[in-house]
Amino acid sequence: MQHDLYRLSIRELGAQLRAGAFTATQLLDHFLERIARINPTLNAIVALDETGARQAAAEADARFAAGQPLSALDGIPVAIKDNILVKGMPCVWGTELYRDYKPDHDELPVALLKEAGAVIIGKTNVPEFTLRGFTGNVVYGPTGNPWNPELTPGGSSGGSVSAVAAGLVPYSLGTDGGGSIRRPSGYNNLVGLKPSIGRIARANGLPALMNDCEVVGPIARTSDDVRLIMATIGGANPADQRSHGFADIAFKALKPPRLKILFVERFGDAPVDPEIAAHCRAAAEKFAALGHQVEFGELPLSIDAVTAGWGKLGNAGLAMLAAQKPDFYEKVSPAFADQARAGEKLGAAEYIAFLELLVAFRAEAGAVFETVDVIMTPSSAANPWPKAQQFPPVIDGKEAGPRGHALFTGWVNACGHPGLALPAAPGASGMPIGFQLVGGFGSDDLLLDLACEYEAAAPWADRWPEIASM
């Protein structure tokens, strides 16, 4: 059996499993060996279920032997972000409050993966309550970026991107409530999709701290990998009414029509690292070379009111959790206790007014995508920073604040549209740089078609961090 299976795409792994080149059990062993060797440096995977994974792999082997695989994901290992419930596995959510929690059921996206034959190998690290843009917590400690383990992989899906980027798993399920898939994917030469609200059905999970603005999405190495994941688990489900009304995502990409793409390099006078701006601009020019109509301009949406009120969602969500958990204030970190207290002081009228503001913002965003097909921006305003630090305080010589690095992503969660992170050319240091494509509501498949076309012209899957080949 070859020693570089971790370099194969999901489609390639599936084809070789069907051809009998190796078994699902052998594939699992390959990744378990890599986790044992590499994960101690990164702290990406914080819990393993070797027994459950071996059982799932053996069941997949029996299906392959009978010529009856369940899906494109059958027999292929996956890691799950530690704010998504997996039956019998820890779901610590980065907090002492949930240190001992092991759910007795699967969250719906995990159940869909299991129905597809996926081999769930473990859980990936997160910041506390997944409400920060780095990855580390008091229970498990910080996670490192495979491209430089002293730096953060971003957050809150940092453990997931670190695991995929280092070749510990072929893909992972993460969540995105303000850029938590897209920014970390950009820091790690990966493809990460924040789907449209409802595009991956969700039910039976943790309390929804961010209302419906947080969604489950896939993180993988290639655009086609993400397409296969979405085509497999992205269907309508009666447990989530929001999942109905979408067309199925095809298992193979189509050539997209020539699109009108608006590239927005910066938001107002907010700082952006010059190298990020330059590399994302070069990526926009590649789209123009492919025949798309690319324009350079300002974001045609006013996001100031949404940005100013964004903290109300998380604060109210934490206040709700504090009301449910009598030991909340004893066990959570002080910053989250303060947020919960702020949420308790938030009046019902003020909270509902912000929800109404989101409704109006979604209508405004829908109108914008009547005149432009795709909005393109950097995925982050800053490059990765030291992993024990929560955010970069200075960007391009200017004070940036806790969310300065994250300004490009939150508005996409507010409007509920799909946002897809793709790699640009790496920086001078070799560290990855990413950009995002945002489409109209429900245009997830169009973004994936566009991504596959771009990837064929500017491939990145052969770029690996040094740690992957240790």
C-alpha positions as CSV (number, residue, x, y, z in Angstrom):
1,M,0.0,0.0,0.0
2,Q,1.4,3.4,-0.9
3,H,2.6,5.7,1.9
4,D,1.1,9.0,0.5
5,L,-2.6,8.1,0.6
6,Y,-3.2,11.3,2.5
7,R,-2.3,13.3,-0.6
8,L,-5.3,11.8,-2.6
9,S,-8.5,13.6,-3.1
10,I,-11.8,12.2,-1.8
11,R,-12.8,11.2,-5.3
12,E,-9.5,9.4,-5.8
13,L,-9.8,7.7,-2.5
14,G,-13.3,6.5,-3.3
15,A,-12.2,5.2,-6.7
16,Q,-9.3,3.2,-5.2
17,L,-11.5,1.8,-2.5
18,R,-13.9,0.6,-5.2
19,A,-11.0,-0.8,-7.2
20,G,-9.7,-2.8,-4.2
21,A,-6.3,-1.0,-4.2
22,F,-6.7,-0.9,-0.4
23,T,-9.4,-1.4,2.2
24,A,-11.2,1.1,4.3
25,T,-9.5,-0.5,7.4
26,Q,-6.0,0.0,5.8
27,L,-7.0,3.6,4.9
28,L,-8.0,4.2,8.5
29,D,-4.7,2.7,9.8
30,H,-2.9,5.1,7.5
31,F,-4.5,8.1,9.0
32,L,-4.3,6.8,12.6
33,E,-0.6,6.4,12.2
34,R,-0.3,10.0,10.9
35,I,-2.4,11.3,13.8
36,A,-0.2,9.5,16.3
37,R,3.0,11.0,14.7
38,I,2.0,14.5,13.8
39,N,-0.9,15.6,16.0
40,P,1.1,16.0,19.2
41,T,2.9,18.9,17.5
42,L,-0.4,20.6,16.4
43,N,-3.0,19.6,18.9
44,A,-5.6,19.6,16.1
45,I,-7.5,16.4,17.1
46,V,-8.5,16.4,20.7
47,A,-10.5,13.1,20.9
48,L,-10.2,9.9,19.0
49,D,-12.8,7.1,18.6
50,E,-10.6,4.3,17.3
51,T,-13.0,1.5,18.3
52,G,-16.0,3.2,16.5
53,A,-13.9,4.1,13.5
54,R,-12.6,0.5,13.1
55,Q,-16.1,-0.8,13.3
56,A,-17.3,1.7,10.6
57,A,-14.3,0.9,8.4
58,A,-15.0,-2.9,8.7
59,E,-18.6,-2.3,7.7
60,A,-17.5,-0.2,4.8
61,D,-15.1,-3.1,3.7
62,A,-18.0,-5.5,3.7
63,R,-20.0,-3.2,1.5
64,F,-17.1,-2.7,-0.9
65,A,-16.6,-6.5,-1.0
66,A,-20.3,-6.8,-2.0
67,G,-20.1,-4.1,-4.5
68,Q,-22.6,-1.9,-2.6
69,P,-20.9,1.3,-1.3
70,L,-23.3,3.7,0.2
71,S,-21.9,7.0,-1.2
72,A,-18.8,8.9,-2.4
73,L,-17.8,9.2,1.2
74,D,-18.2,5.6,2.2
75,G,-15.1,4.2,4.0
76,I,-13.3,7.6,4.1
77,P,-12.2,9.0,7.5
78,V,-13.5,12.4,8.6
79,A,-12.9,14.6,11.8
80,I,-15.8,16.6,13.4
81,K,-15.4,20.0,15.0
82,D,-15.9,19.8,18.7
83,N,-19.1,21.8,18.7
84,I,-21.0,19.3,16.6
85,L,-22.4,16.3,18.5
86,V,-21.2,12.8,17.9
87,K,-22.9,10.0,19.9
88,G,-20.7,8.8,22.7
89,M,-17.8,11.1,22.0
90,P,-16.8,14.1,24.1
91,C,-18.3,17.4,23.1
92,V,-16.4,19.8,25.3
93,W,-17.0,23.0,23.2
94,G,-13.7,24.4,24.5
95,T,-15.2,25.1,28.0
96,E,-15.0,23.6,31.5
97,L,-18.8,23.8,31.4
98,Y,-19.0,20.9,29.0
99,R,-15.8,19.1,30.0
100,D,-17.7,15.9,30.9
101,Y,-20.4,16.0,28.2
102,K,-20.8,13.0,26.0
103,P,-24.1,13.2,24.0
104,D,-26.3,10.2,23.6
105,H,-27.2,11.1,20.0
106,D,-25.7,12.4,16.8
107,E,-26.3,15.9,15.5
108,L,-28.1,15.7,12.2
109,P,-25.1,16.4,9.9
110,V,-23.2,13.6,11.7
111,A,-26.1,11.3,11.3
112,L,-26.1,12.1,7.6
113,L,-22.4,11.3,7.3
114,K,-22.9,8.0,9.1
115,E,-25.7,7.1,6.7
116,A,-23.3,7.8,3.9
117,G,-20.7,5.4,5.4
118,A,-18.2,8.0,6.5
119,V,-15.7,6.8,9.1
120,I,-15.7,9.3,12.0
121,I,-12.2,9.3,13.4
122,G,-12.3,12.0,16.1
123,K,-13.1,15.6,17.2
124,T,-11.1,18.7,16.5
125,N,-10.2,21.6,18.8
126,V,-12.1,24.9,19.1
127,P,-12.0,28.1,21.2
128,E,-14.4,28.4,24.1
129,F,-18.0,28.3,22.8
130,T,-16.5,28.7,19.2
131,L,-16.9,32.5,19.7
132,R,-13.3,33.5,18.9
133,G,-11.1,33.8,15.8
134,F,-8.2,31.7,17.2
135,T,-8.2,28.1,18.4
136,G,-7.3,27.3,22.0
137,N,-9.1,26.8,25.4
138,V,-8.5,26.0,29.0
139,V,-9.3,22.3,28.6
140,Y,-7.2,21.3,25.6
141,G,-4.8,24.2,25.1
142,P,-3.9,25.9,21.8
143,T,-3.8,24.5,18.3
144,G,-1.0,25.2,15.9
145,N,-1.0,26.0,12.2
146,P,0.7,23.2,10.1
147,W,2.5,25.8,8.0
148,N,4.0,27.2,11.2
149,P,3.0,25.4,14.4
150,E,3.9,28.5,16.5
151,L,1.1,30.4,14.7
152,T,-2.7,30.1,15.0
153,P,-4.6,28.2,12.3
154,G,-7.4,30.7,12.9
155,G,-10.8,29.9,14.4
156,S,-13.1,28.8,15.4
157,S,-12.7,25.8,13.1
158,G,-8.9,25.8,13.7
159,G,-8.6,22.2,14.8
160,S,-10.5,21.1,11.7
161,V,-8.3,23.1,9.2
162,S,-5.1,22.1,11.0
163,A,-6.1,18.4,10.8
164,V,-6.9,18.6,7.0
165,A,-3.9,20.8,6.1
166,A,-1.5,18.4,7.8
167,G,-3.1,15.3,6.1
168,L,-4.5,13.8,9.4
169,V,-7.9,13.4,7.7
170,P,-9.1,14.0,4.1
171,Y,-11.8,16.4,5.3
172,S,-13.6,17.8,8.2
173,L,-17.0,19.2,9.2
174,G,-16.8,22.6,10.8
175,T,-19.1,25.5,11.6
176,D,-19.1,29.1,10.5
177,G,-20.9,31.8,12.6
178,G,-18.8,34.8,11.5
179,G,-16.1,33.4,9.2
180,S,-15.0,30.4,11.3
181,I,-14.6,28.1,8.3
182,R,-13.5,30.7,5.7
183,R,-10.7,32.5,7.5
184,P,-9.0,29.4,8.9
185,S,-9.2,27.8,5.4
186,G,-7.5,30.8,4.0
187,Y,-4.7,30.5,6.5
188,N,-4.1,26.8,5.5
189,N,-4.3,26.5,1.7
190,L,-7.8,24.8,1.9
191,V,-11.2,25.1,0.5
192,G,-13.9,25.9,3.0
193,L,-17.6,26.5,2.4
194,K,-20.1,28.4,4.6
195,P,-23.2,27.1,2.9
196,S,-26.5,29.1,2.5
197,I,-28.6,28.8,5.6
198,G,-30.3,25.4,5.5
199,R,-28.2,24.0,2.7
200,I,-26.9,21.4,5.2
201,A,-29.8,20.4,7.4
202,R,-29.1,20.9,11.1
203,A,-31.0,19.6,14.2
204,N,-30.3,18.1,17.6
205,G,-27.2,20.1,18.4
206,L,-25.9,22.5,21.0
207,P,-27.8,25.7,21.9
208,A,-27.7,28.0,18.9
209,L,-25.8,30.9,20.3
210,M,-25.7,32.8,17.0
211,N,-29.3,32.1,16.0
212,D,-29.4,30.9,12.4
213,C,-26.3,32.7,11.4
214,E,-24.0,29.8,12.3
215,V,-24.1,26.9,9.8
216,V,-22.3,23.6,9.4
217,G,-19.9,23.4,6.4
218,P,-17.2,21.2,4.9
219,I,-13.4,21.8,4.9
220,A,-11.2,19.9,2.4
221,R,-8.2,20.3,0.1
222,T,-10.0,20.7,-3.3
223,S,-13.1,22.3,-4.7
224,D,-14.2,18.9,-6.0
225,D,-13.8,17.4,-2.5
226,V,-16.2,20.0,-1.1
227,R,-18.6,19.4,-4.0
228,L,-18.7,15.7,-3.2
229,I,-19.4,16.3,0.5
230,M,-22.2,18.8,-0.3
231,A,-23.7,16.5,-2.9
232,T,-23.8,13.7,-0.3
233,I,-25.2,15.5,2.8
234,G,-26.6,18.7,1.4
235,G,-30.1,17.5,0.7
236,A,-33.5,18.4,2.2
237,N,-34.4,16.8,5.5
238,P,-37.7,16.9,7.4
239,A,-35.9,17.7,10.6
240,D,-34.9,21.2,9.3
241,Q,-37.6,23.1,7.3
242,R,-34.9,25.5,6.1
243,S,-33.3,22.7,4.1
244,H,-36.1,22.5,1.6
245,G,-36.4,24.2,-1.7
246,F,-32.8,23.9,-2.9
247,A,-31.8,22.1,-6.1
248,D,-29.5,19.2,-5.6
249,I,-25.8,19.8,-6.0
250,A,-24.3,17.7,-8.8
251,F,-21.5,15.2,-8.1
252,K,-19.5,16.7,-11.0
253,A,-18.8,20.4,-11.8
254,L,-20.3,22.2,-14.7
255,K,-18.6,25.0,-16.6
256,P,-20.1,28.1,-15.1
257,P,-21.5,30.9,-17.3
258,R,-19.4,34.0,-17.6
259,L,-20.2,35.9,-14.4
260,K,-20.1,39.4,-13.1
261,I,-17.6,39.4,-10.2
262,L,-17.1,42.4,-8.0
263,F,-13.7,42.4,-6.2
264,V,-13.7,44.4,-3.0
265,E,-10.2,44.7,-1.7
266,R,-11.0,46.6,1.5
267,F,-13.9,47.9,3.6
268,G,-13.7,51.6,3.9
269,D,-10.5,52.6,5.7
270,A,-10.1,49.4,7.7
271,P,-6.6,48.1,7.5
272,V,-5.7,45.1,5.3
273,D,-2.2,43.5,5.1
274,P,-0.7,44.7,1.8
275,E,0.5,41.3,0.8
276,I,-3.0,39.9,1.3
277,A,-4.5,42.7,-0.8
278,A,-2.0,42.2,-3.6
279,H,-2.4,38.4,-3.8
280,C,-6.2,38.5,-3.7
281,R,-6.1,41.2,-6.4
282,A,-4.0,38.9,-8.5
283,A,-6.5,36.1,-8.0
284,A,-9.3,38.4,-9.2
285,E,-7.3,39.1,-12.3
286,K,-7.1,35.4,-12.9
287,F,-10.9,35.3,-13.0
288,A,-10.9,38.0,-15.6
289,A,-8.4,36.0,-17.6
290,L,-10.9,33.1,-17.5
291,G,-13.4,35.4,-19.2
292,H,-15.4,36.6,-16.3
293,Q,-16.4,40.3,-16.0
294,V,-14.4,41.4,-13.0
295,E,-14.9,44.9,-11.6
296,F,-13.1,46.5,-8.7
297,G,-15.1,48.6,-6.2
298,E,-16.7,49.1,-2.9
299,L,-19.1,46.7,-1.1
300,P,-22.5,47.7,-2.3
301,L,-24.1,47.1,1.1
302,S,-24.1,49.1,4.3
303,I,-22.9,46.7,7.0
304,D,-22.3,49.2,9.8
305,A,-25.5,48.6,11.7
306,V,-25.1,44.8,11.5
307,T,-21.5,45.0,12.5
308,A,-22.3,47.3,15.4
309,G,-25.0,45.0,16.8
310,W,-23.4,41.7,15.9
311,G,-22.2,41.1,19.5
312,K,-25.9,41.0,20.7
313,L,-26.3,37.5,19.1
314,G,-23.5,35.9,21.0
315,N,-24.2,37.8,24.2
316,A,-27.9,36.8,24.2
317,G,-27.0,33.2,23.3
318,L,-24.6,33.0,26.3
319,A,-27.2,34.5,28.6
320,M,-29.6,31.8,27.4
321,L,-27.0,29.2,28.2
322,A,-26.3,30.7,31.6
323,A,-30.0,30.5,32.4
324,Q,-30.0,26.8,31.5
325,K,-26.8,25.9,33.4
326,P,-26.7,26.7,37.1
327,D,-22.9,26.3,37.2
328,F,-22.3,28.5,34.2
329,Y,-20.6,31.4,36.0
330,E,-18.4,29.1,38.0
331,K,-17.0,27.3,35.0
332,V,-16.7,29.6,32.1
333,S,-13.8,32.0,31.4
334,P,-14.3,35.5,32.7
335,A,-14.7,37.1,29.2
336,F,-17.7,34.8,28.5
337,A,-19.2,35.4,31.9
338,D,-19.1,39.2,31.1
339,Q,-20.7,38.5,27.7
340,A,-23.5,36.5,29.3
341,R,-24.1,39.3,31.8
342,A,-24.3,41.8,29.0
343,G,-26.8,39.5,27.3
344,E,-28.9,39.4,30.4
345,K,-29.1,43.2,30.4
346,L,-30.2,43.1,26.7
347,G,-33.9,43.9,26.6
348,A,-36.2,41.7,24.5
349,A,-37.3,44.7,22.4
350,E,-33.6,45.5,21.6
351,Y,-32.9,41.9,20.7
352,I,-35.9,41.6,18.5
353,A,-35.1,44.9,16.8
354,F,-31.7,43.4,15.9
355,L,-33.4,40.3,14.4
356,E,-35.6,42.6,12.4
357,L,-32.4,44.4,11.2
358,L,-31.1,41.1,10.0
359,V,-34.3,40.5,8.0
360,A,-33.9,43.9,6.3
361,F,-30.3,43.3,5.7
362,R,-31.0,40.0,4.0
363,A,-33.5,41.7,1.7
364,E,-30.9,44.3,0.9
365,A,-28.3,41.7,0.1
366,G,-30.7,39.8,-2.1
367,A,-31.2,42.9,-4.2
368,V,-27.5,43.4,-4.6
369,F,-27.1,39.9,-6.1
370,E,-29.7,40.8,-8.7
371,T,-27.0,43.0,-10.3
372,V,-23.8,41.1,-9.5
373,D,-23.3,37.4,-9.5
374,V,-20.3,37.1,-7.1
375,I,-18.6,39.4,-4.6
376,M,-15.0,38.5,-4.0
377,T,-12.9,39.7,-1.0
378,P,-9.9,38.6,1.0
379,S,-10.9,35.9,3.5
380,S,-9.0,37.8,6.3
381,A,-7.4,41.2,6.7
382,A,-4.4,39.7,8.6
383,N,-2.0,36.8,8.3
384,P,-1.8,34.3,11.2
385,W,-0.5,35.5,14.5
386,P,1.0,33.6,17.5
387,K,-1.2,30.8,18.6
388,A,-1.6,31.8,22.2
389,Q,-2.8,35.3,21.2
390,Q,-6.5,35.8,20.6
391,F,-6.2,38.3,17.7
392,P,-3.6,40.5,16.0
393,P,-3.8,44.0,17.6
394,V,-2.1,45.7,14.7
395,I,-2.7,45.3,10.9
396,D,-0.6,47.2,8.4
397,G,0.7,49.5,11.2
398,K,-2.8,50.4,12.4
399,E,-4.7,49.3,15.6
400,A,-7.2,46.8,14.5
401,G,-9.2,45.6,17.6
402,P,-10.5,42.1,18.3
403,R,-12.5,41.7,15.1
404,G,-10.2,43.7,12.8
405,H,-8.9,40.6,11.1
406,A,-12.4,39.3,10.6
407,L,-14.2,42.2,9.0
408,F,-14.7,40.5,5.6
409,T,-16.7,37.5,6.7
410,G,-19.4,38.3,9.3
411,W,-21.7,40.1,6.9
412,V,-22.1,36.9,4.9
413,N,-23.4,35.1,8.0
414,A,-25.7,38.0,8.6
415,C,-27.3,37.7,5.2
416,G,-27.2,33.9,5.1
417,H,-25.6,33.6,1.7
418,P,-23.0,31.1,0.7
419,G,-19.3,32.0,1.1
420,L,-16.5,29.9,-0.3
421,A,-12.9,30.3,0.7
422,L,-10.2,29.4,-1.8
423,P,-6.4,29.7,-1.8
424,A,-4.6,32.5,-3.5
425,A,-0.9,32.3,-4.1
426,P,1.1,32.0,-0.9
427,G,2.9,34.9,0.7
428,A,6.6,35.6,0.6
429,S,7.1,33.6,3.8
430,G,5.3,30.6,2.3
431,M,2.2,31.0,4.5
432,P,-1.1,30.6,2.7
433,I,-3.3,33.5,1.7
434,G,-7.0,33.0,1.0
435,F,-10.0,34.8,-0.6
436,Q,-13.7,34.3,-0.5
437,L,-16.4,34.2,-3.1
438,V,-19.9,35.2,-2.0
439,G,-22.9,34.4,-4.1
440,G,-26.7,34.9,-4.0
441,F,-28.7,32.9,-1.6
442,G,-28.8,29.2,-2.7
443,S,-26.0,29.6,-5.2
444,D,-23.7,27.2,-3.4
445,D,-23.4,25.0,-6.6
446,L,-22.6,28.0,-8.8
447,L,-19.7,28.9,-6.4
448,L,-18.4,25.4,-6.5
449,D,-18.5,25.4,-10.3
450,L,-16.6,28.6,-10.4
451,A,-14.1,27.3,-7.9
452,C,-13.4,24.1,-9.9
453,E,-12.8,26.3,-13.0
454,Y,-10.4,28.5,-11.1
455,E,-8.6,25.6,-9.5
456,A,-8.0,24.0,-12.8
457,A,-6.3,27.3,-13.9
458,A,-4.4,27.9,-10.6
459,P,-4.1,24.6,-8.8
460,W,-3.0,24.5,-5.1
461,A,-3.6,20.9,-3.9
462,D,0.1,19.9,-4.4
463,R,1.2,22.6,-1.9
464,W,1.7,21.0,1.5
465,P,3.2,22.2,4.8
466,E,6.5,20.6,5.7
467,I,5.0,18.8,8.7
468,A,2.8,16.8,6.4
469,S,5.7,14.8,5.1
470,M,7.4,14.3,8.5
